[in-house]
Amino acid sequence: MQTPTEARQTSSDNSVLLRLLRADNSRLAVITIVIFVIMTLLSPERFLSAGNLSSMAFQFPEFAILSLAMMLVMLTGGIDLSVVGTANLSAIIAALLLAALAGTDATGGFAIAAILLAIIVAIMVGLSAGLLNGVAIGAFGLPPILATLGTGLVFTGLGVALTGGSAVIGFPDDFAALGNSAIFGLPVPLLIFALLAVAMTFMLDRTKYGLRVQLFGTNPLAARFAGINDLALTIRTYVISGGLASVAGLVIMSRANSAKADYGSSYLLLSILICVLGGINPYGGFGRVSGLVLAVLSLQFLSSGLNMLQVSNFATELIWGALLLLVMTTNGLRLRRKGRGSASTS
Amino acid sequence: MVRKPTIDFSRNETLVAIVVVLFVAMTAIVDHNFLSLPTLFDLLRGAIVMGIFAIGVLLVLISGGIDVSFTAIAAFAMYSTTSLLVHFKLDIPWPFVFLLSVAIGAGLGLLNALFIAGFRLPTLIVTLGTLSIIRGFLLTFIGSQLISNLPANLRVFSRLFMIRGTTADGSFYSLPWAFAALVIVVAVTWFLLYRTMLGRMIFALGGSLESARRIGINVQATQVFVYAFVGGISGLAGIIHAAMARVANPFDIVGLELSVIAAVVLGGARLSGGYGTITGALLGVALITLINNSLILLGIPSTWQMVVIGMLILLGTGIPAYQTKRAARRAG
């Protein structure tokens, strides 16, 4: 949003390539493509195999949806440390309901009805969890990082208390379709993520709410003086974020065919990392869904590719961290050239 | 500033202290054995590592930053120190083992400082990145196996007790010398924060980075010191953890970071920087340790422990936040 205009002003004497490199997310796009090409060259017949491509498409949507939830609150200058807790609590309540209403034997219309009910309940749980966050932050003035740290513990804790810490199992077979089947060759989780990503892009770029989120994230005080109801905005943002988290919870539950309080515990830091890597400013105001998608893809290519090369998961973690710092350092150097003020936000 | 003689109920420290006292009183009523020397020393021993971490976190928060990588630094320093000693069969006395771990920790802190002070990147993002890098490096290149035969000199340290004895009814109690490390860290940090120019600079940095720069404080140098110091402290906490557990587990410690930050903020330190007290941080640690150890005595099943801690964080930070918000609204 701000970069293309600046690029136009400053790069009249530069080559096309340099101009491209300055555009939104272009550096990340180049990195993503480079990773893809390197992985393809290192193990051509395996990385490009249908099996690997489809397994990647099944793997990333769950944490990509969580990252969308994280992105929205980051745009307002907040953070949501309760996304994984919300996802698991929604899934656990849906799982308990589904297991009680319809066991593994249920089929046909009855099973579908029970599944729909469980999905609705899970999303309601997610929205209520978000409401709690929004009220704590907007009405009571808690810093987002603390409010969501506290509610995250409460949600995870409720999940542990409801299940005694073990996994809830025993759903109708049809429920597994949500996370494991494909329509026209496209995995259902991927379709869900694509739908949500498009909806999020539309919401941020084309609605009054989206504009207000970005205004509020850029300068909360100015936004308040411009007549934006910050309480309503904050509550709405966290409610949507909670809803997105519950969808991620349902996808995880369907893929694992069970629900447990400690599923996806590594996804919290991963979703923050994806947002930051995708160019979403953690202090609010700026970020695009396309950046997030690129960040998700580059991390997934890296981890699948390294996995094929028999590199341990721990090394993948190392490389993710290094990638984050590399992208931030090059972005930071560019920011610093523009002026000292914008880079000294820490 | 004039000290008010009355108790200031709007301060987090007061609130946390009241909750701690209430909690102890309630537990003591339910379980008559609670108020005893063995319990006290158990709690103190349990709070050593978290207390040392909390002091480090406090320093970073005061300087206006946040550090989530300190647990990875601690695990790295602890594990690489012990594996160096075991691998090369080095037989050095434990004070030097501690120094080695502190030095490794401080070195890793400098890595944070490079990105924060050197490239001026936001502290949360940098430490999130270094958390992955340090942990990934440790588990990939140094090792992911438990070391259970610690060097003999570390085992010597773990058997040093400041106080030990038996109560009248025959139960054994002891306080290891590791507790002195917490006392020393607290004393050094107190002196640093309140009696040196550097301490004033750290507060100034957290109050307003730009103002600090304009009055001539070398912001970069101060940040380098803060992150190296915190790294060193984390290295110390790590090696003490290993000595007390009598095993070096590279998977230990990481995962604690958010609860330590929560404890410090419960004690009144502000995430926006420039404000925080050592008393508050230690009270926050006391509260979390107390809850972790005595919920079961109160008849609350352990599965509800997380819910209770979460609620306490919400209430403990919510009440002061709400008061500030109301005061701001009244002021106009």
Interface residues (C-beta under 8 A of the other chain):
Chain A: L81 A136 F140 G141 L142 P143 I145 L146 A147 L149 G150 T151 G152 L153 V154 F155 T156 G157 L158 V160 A161 G164 G165 L269 I272 L273 V276 P282 Y283 S312 F314 A315 T316 E317 L318 I319 W320 G321 A322 L324 L325 M328 T329 G332 L333 R336 A343 S344 T345 S346
Chain B: G64 G65 F115 I116 F119 R120 L121 P122 T123 L124 I125 V126 L128 G129 T130 L131 S132 I133 I134 R135 G136 F137 L138 L139 T140 S144 L209 E210 L258 I261 A262 V265 L271 S272 P301 T303 W304 Q305 M306 V307 V308 I309 G310 M311 L312 I313 L314 T317 G318 A321 Y322 T324 K325
